[in-house]
Amino acid sequence: MKNLLRLAVVTCMLLGMLLAAIPASAGTKTEITGTMTSLDQYNLPPEREWGSWYSVWHWRNETLVYQQEASDSRLNGYVVTSNNGEYHFTSEGDLLFLHIYNHSIIYAEEGFLTPLWACMSNGIIIPEFYLYSECHGIGSNAGLVAHLTIFIGDMSFEGEIQEP
């Protein structure tokens, strides 16, 4: 009887450890596409720019504003982004690649009062012109996460929204 009880306890423990090791399934994923249109009246040049002796041109805090339309209305809004980056040149002066990293806030309206998403983007541009962006929902979108690939050439994007 003691052996049967031990076997039952060990079996329950093993079953508990096995079930604990299985990750919980992620929530619903919604595929999305969309476009961004520049709102030039809000754009500001970089606050700082400088060159370095090793063929790199740096810039910081370039503010750009876009109107964004997506296949899922939760990502529609006005994007205010602060860009930082570096142009890397060959010793002959030809552009080798461009590294951009930025943070963005997506607002519900042009008055920029109701934030919906906070995003971080990073990308090496050339020869492919794209950035990877991860956005976390704010307010009515709290708990949502969006993963986007932004194509710089035509200012379109694709990706998914993950729900908890």
N, C-alpha and C positions, 0 to 999 in steps of 0.2 A: 504494500500500500504506500509506504514511504517513497519507493522508487517511482510509482505512478504519479504521486504528488510532485516530486522533483521534476519529472519529465513534463508535467503540465505547466509548472512554473517556468522552466527553461524555455519551453515552446512559446509561452506567452511573452516572455522577455525577448526572444528572437523575433517574434512577429512584430512586437512593438518597435524594436530597432529597425527592422526592415521597412515598416511603414513610415517611420520618422525620416528615413533616408530618401524617400521618394519625394521630390519637390512638388509643392502645390502647383496646380496648373495655372498658367497665366490667364488673365481675363480676356475679354473679347478684343480682337484686333480689327481695326477698320482701315482698309487701304484708302489712300488719298492721293489726289493730284491737284495741282493748282498753278496759278501764275501770280507774279508780282509786278506792279507798275510803279515806276519811280515818281515821287511827288517832289520835283526839283525845287519848289518854292521853300521847302523846309531843309534842304541839304546844306551842310556846312563843311568847309574844307578842314583838313587835319589841323589839330592844334599845334603839333610839332612834326617837323620833317628834318632829316639829316642823312648825310652820306657817311660811309665809313671807308677806311683805307682798303678793305678787302672786298670791294665791288658789291656792296649792299646798300640799298637806299631804304631807309626806315620811315614809317609814319605812324602816328598815334592819334586816336580819338577823332577819326573822320566820322561825322554823323550823316547817315543816310536814312530817308523815310520812304516807305513803300506802302501802297494799298495792295492787300493780299486777298485773292479770291480762291477758295478751295472747294473741292467736291464735297467736303464735309463742312457745314456752316460753322462748326465750333472753331475752325481755324481762320475764318474770315476776319478781317480787321485791318488795322494800320500798324505797320512794323516800324519801330524806331530802333536803329542799329548803330552801335559804336564800333567802327572797324579799326583794327591795328594790323600792321603787316610789314613785310619786307620784300622788295624786289631784289633778286639775286642775279647778277650779271656775270658773263664770262669775262676773261681778261681782255677780250676784244671789244667789249661793250654790248654784246648781244644778250637779250633777256634769256636767262636760264630757267628760272621758275619764280613763282610768286607764292608766298606763304601768307595766308590771311587767318586771323582769329578774331572773334568778336562776341559781343553779347547783345541780345535784342530783347525788347519787350513788345508783345503784340497787344494792341489796345482795341477796344470794341468800336470806338468812334474817333473821328478826326480831331476832336478836342483833347485826346490823349488823357482821359480821366479814369477810364475803367480798364485796368490791365487784365488780360485773359491768359497770357502765357509768358514765361521767362525762358529765354533760349540761349544756348552757347553753341557756337559754330567754330569749325576748324577745317582748313583745307590747304592743300598744296595745289596750285593752279598752274597748269601747263604741263603736258599737252591737254589733259582733260580739264575742263572748266567747271568744277563743282566744289561745293562745300558740304560737309556733313553737319547736321544740326540736331541737337536734342533739346526739346522744349518740355517744360513742366507746367501743368495747368495751375492757374491762380483763380480764386473766387469761384465762379460757377463751373470752372473746369478743374477744380482742385482734385488731385488724385490721378489725373490723366497724364500720360507721357506720350509725346509725339517724336518720332524719329524721321528726319527728313533728309533727302539729298536735294540740294539746290543747284540747278544748272545755271551758271552765270551767263552763258551766251544768250539764251532767250528768257532768262529770269523765270523759268518754270521750276516746279518741284514735284517730288513724289515721295511717298513713304507710308507711314502707318501711325494711327493713334492707338495706344494700348490703354484699355480700361482695367481698373483693379478687379 
